[in-house]
Amino acid sequence: MDERDGPCRPVWAWLPTTPTRNFFPLDIPWLQPYPDSRFEISVRDDLRLALVAAMQLLPPRQRAVLILREVLEFSAAEVARQLDTTVAAVNSALQRARAALADVPGLDHITEPDDPEVRAVIHRYARAFEAADVTALVRLVTADAVMEMPPVPLWYRGSRDYGRFLHRVFQMRGTDWRMRYLTANGQPALAAYAAASDGGHRVHTLQVFTVTEGRIARNVVFADPSVLGMFGLPERIRSE
């Protein structure tokens, strides 16, 4: 959320495709996750799936405009101010987003966090992360999986670099972790807790996943305390 323009409502995080581990200017640098438990969407199941489709299929600008206009009900002028663009550009992006979703032949391939297959994948990922098993983690991601860490303009693409990064994380932060399941932005998520030097585990990051065809295609990692606080995550948990 962008505090420069006063209070803002939540929108979804997604960054554009670019070469592996490259630095780039963020298209919409202030997007953050939002806990599903605080965002009730009173729509039919088919519209709910359409919302998830928007998050998983649309490019970032169209996704942001669609959510801001049709879910959070900002006016075109308000959206234009928040995205530093024109009302005409906002209306055009909304039109393209609607057209793109209309062209989706079916929503059967769109996964939601409560889908049993999705939960099973995330459960296996959580167990592998707790074991600091990089080999098992890499097996659970797609060959072109992306890991991004907004607002840091650095990301990794491909299971090889994904695994290398995790290996470095475990080298730096140790191999004793605890994971807690939750959902954010209509997607499965995990809160990662690293071992604390004075005992127990301290919250480290929130990881929001996109799962496609039984594997993790994208992991958006957030470490900002203000983001973690939105989810009511305890700062520390006792070792089990």
C-alpha positions as a printed Julia matrix, in Angstrom:
240×3 Matrix{Float64}:
   0.0     0.0     0.0
   1.2     3.47   -0.8
   1.09    5.78    2.2
   2.1     8.8     0.15
  -1.49    9.4    -0.89
  -3.06    8.65    2.47
  -4.86    5.44    3.48
  -5.07    2.86    0.72
  -6.87   -0.41    0.4
  -5.0    -3.67   -0.3
  -4.06   -4.85   -3.76
  -2.18   -7.85   -5.09
   1.53   -8.2    -5.65
   2.99   -9.3    -8.94
   6.04   -8.23  -10.87
   6.66   -8.35  -14.62
   8.83  -10.96  -16.29
  12.47  -10.02  -16.86
  15.8   -11.89  -17.06
  17.03  -13.89  -14.09
  18.39  -11.96  -11.11
  18.06   -8.64  -12.86
  17.41   -5.24  -11.36
  14.56   -3.26  -12.87
  12.21   -0.37  -12.03
   9.07   -1.74  -10.43
   5.89   -1.26  -12.45
   3.81   -0.82   -9.28
   6.3    -0.74   -6.4
   3.88   -0.57   -3.48
   1.79   -3.71   -3.92
   1.52   -5.84   -0.8
  -0.27   -9.01    0.3
  -3.49   -8.89    2.29
  -4.91  -11.56    4.62
  -7.93  -13.33    3.17
  -9.45  -13.49    6.65
  -9.89   -9.7     6.58
 -11.2    -9.44    3.04
 -14.58  -11.09    2.58
 -15.75  -11.23   -1.0
 -19.53  -11.71   -1.19
 -19.72  -13.1    -4.68
 -20.7   -16.37   -6.33
 -18.06  -19.08   -6.67
 -17.61  -18.41  -10.39
 -16.81  -14.74   -9.71
 -14.48  -15.78   -6.92
 -12.6   -17.96   -9.42
 -12.53  -15.08  -11.86
 -10.81  -12.97   -9.2
  -8.21  -15.66   -8.64
  -7.77  -15.91  -12.41
  -7.06  -12.19  -12.52
  -4.31  -12.55   -9.95
  -2.71  -15.49  -11.72
  -3.14  -14.59  -15.38
  -3.15  -10.82  -15.9
  -0.06   -8.62  -16.25
   0.61   -6.36  -13.23
  -0.89   -3.1   -14.45
  -4.13   -4.72  -15.62
  -4.37   -6.76  -12.43
  -3.97   -3.69  -10.23
  -6.55   -1.71  -12.19
  -9.06   -4.55  -12.17
  -8.76   -5.08   -8.41
  -8.82   -1.38   -7.58
 -11.77   -0.62   -9.84
 -14.01   -3.67   -9.58
 -13.19   -5.23   -6.22
 -12.15   -2.28   -4.06
 -14.41    0.12   -5.97
 -12.05    3.04   -6.42
 -13.06    5.52   -9.09
 -11.05    5.72  -12.31
  -9.68    9.09  -11.15
  -8.56    7.65   -7.79
  -6.85    4.72   -9.5
  -5.13    7.08  -11.93
  -3.71    9.08   -9.03
  -2.51    6.0    -7.17
  -0.83    4.5   -10.23
   0.48    7.85  -11.48
  -1.28    7.58  -14.83
  -4.3     9.0   -16.65
  -7.99    8.16  -16.39
  -7.92    7.12  -20.05
  -5.06    4.71  -19.37
  -6.93    3.24  -16.4
 -10.08    2.71  -18.47
  -8.04    1.14  -21.25
  -6.29   -1.24  -18.85
  -9.62   -2.23  -17.31
 -11.05   -2.92  -20.76
  -8.08   -5.09  -21.68
  -8.28   -6.98  -18.39
 -11.96   -7.75  -18.9
 -11.29   -8.9   -22.45
  -8.41  -11.12  -21.34
 -10.53  -12.86  -18.71
 -13.4   -13.25  -21.15
 -11.04  -15.08  -23.49
 -10.09  -17.66  -20.85
 -11.68  -20.88  -22.16
 -12.43  -22.15  -18.67
 -11.42  -21.64  -15.07
 -10.89  -25.3   -14.21
  -7.12  -24.83  -14.22
  -7.25  -21.9   -11.81
  -6.34  -23.06   -8.33
  -7.5   -21.67   -5.01
  -5.72  -22.03   -1.66
  -8.26  -24.53   -0.31
  -7.87  -26.85   -3.29
  -6.71  -30.22   -1.82
  -3.93  -30.6    -4.37
  -2.67  -27.09   -3.7
  -2.71  -27.62    0.07
  -0.82  -30.9    -0.37
   1.89  -29.17   -2.4
   2.25  -26.37    0.16
   2.29  -28.9     3.0
   5.16  -30.78    1.34
   6.97  -27.5     0.74
   6.57  -26.51    4.4
   7.94  -29.85    5.61
  10.91  -29.61    3.24
  11.6   -26.03    4.34
  11.5   -27.01    8.0
  14.03  -29.72    7.19
  16.16  -27.28    5.15
  16.02  -29.86    2.37
  16.95  -27.86   -0.73
  16.75  -30.87   -3.03
  13.17  -31.61   -1.95
  12.21  -27.94   -2.27
  13.57  -27.72   -5.81
  11.57  -30.81   -6.78
   8.4   -28.99   -5.73
   8.91  -25.96   -8.0
   8.55  -25.66  -11.77
  11.62  -25.5   -14.0
  11.03  -21.77  -14.58
   9.84  -20.97  -11.05
  10.21  -17.35   -9.95
  11.1   -16.05   -6.52
  10.69  -12.32   -5.91
  11.21  -10.23   -2.79
   9.46   -6.86   -3.08
  10.28   -4.1    -2.54
  13.83   -5.29   -3.33
  14.16   -5.16   -7.14
  15.91   -8.53   -7.26
  14.44  -11.84   -8.26
  15.42  -15.37   -9.27
  14.05  -17.41  -12.13
  14.55  -21.13  -12.68
  14.69  -24.0   -10.21
  18.5   -23.98  -10.2
  18.85  -20.39   -8.99
  15.82  -20.88   -6.72
  17.66  -23.73   -5.01
  20.92  -21.81   -4.8
  19.2   -18.93   -3.07
  17.55  -21.21   -0.52
  20.86  -22.94    0.12
  22.35  -19.54    0.97
  19.39  -18.72    3.24
  19.91  -21.92    5.23
  23.65  -21.23    5.44
  23.03  -17.75    6.81
  19.99  -18.36    9.04
  20.48  -21.98   10.03
  18.43  -25.09    9.35
  15.95  -24.93   12.23
  12.66  -23.5    10.9
   8.94  -23.61   11.61
   6.23  -22.87    9.06
   2.62  -21.76    9.59
  -0.03  -22.05    6.86
  -2.32  -19.15    5.94
  -3.74  -17.52    2.82
  -3.15  -14.12    1.25
  -4.58  -12.5    -1.87
  -6.61  -15.64   -2.54
  -3.41  -17.66   -2.69
  -1.72  -20.14   -0.33
   0.94  -18.68    1.91
   3.38  -19.69    4.61
   4.82  -17.72    7.51
   8.43  -18.79    8.03
   9.92  -18.7    11.52
  13.7   -18.95   11.97
  15.38  -20.2    15.14
  16.16  -17.38   17.58
  19.47  -17.24   19.44
  17.67  -16.89   22.77
  15.31  -19.79   22.17
  12.11  -20.41   20.24
  11.54  -19.12   16.71
  11.13  -15.57   15.42
   9.01  -14.62   12.41
  11.21  -14.2     9.36
   9.12  -13.86    6.19
   5.71  -14.3     4.63
   5.78  -16.34    1.41
   2.86  -16.19   -1.02
   2.68  -18.96   -3.62
   1.21  -19.6    -7.03
   0.69  -23.31   -7.67
   0.13  -24.64  -11.18
  -0.23  -28.27  -12.19
   0.96  -29.59   -8.86
   4.08  -27.44   -8.55
   5.01  -24.01   -7.26
   5.45  -21.56  -10.12
   6.02  -18.39   -8.08
   6.98  -17.47   -4.54
   6.64  -13.82   -3.5
   8.54  -13.27   -0.25
   7.81  -10.38    2.15
   9.92   -9.44    5.17
   8.52   -5.97    5.94
   7.34   -5.94    9.58
   4.33   -3.8     8.63
   3.23   -6.49    6.15
   3.73   -9.28    8.67
   1.77   -7.29   11.25
  -1.29   -7.13    8.99
  -1.65  -10.9     9.36
  -1.58  -10.89   13.14
   1.41  -13.22   13.14
   3.03  -13.73   16.53
   6.55  -12.33   16.54
   7.82  -15.42   18.32
   6.64  -18.98   18.71
   7.91  -21.62   21.12
   9.81  -24.6    19.8
   7.68  -27.71   19.52
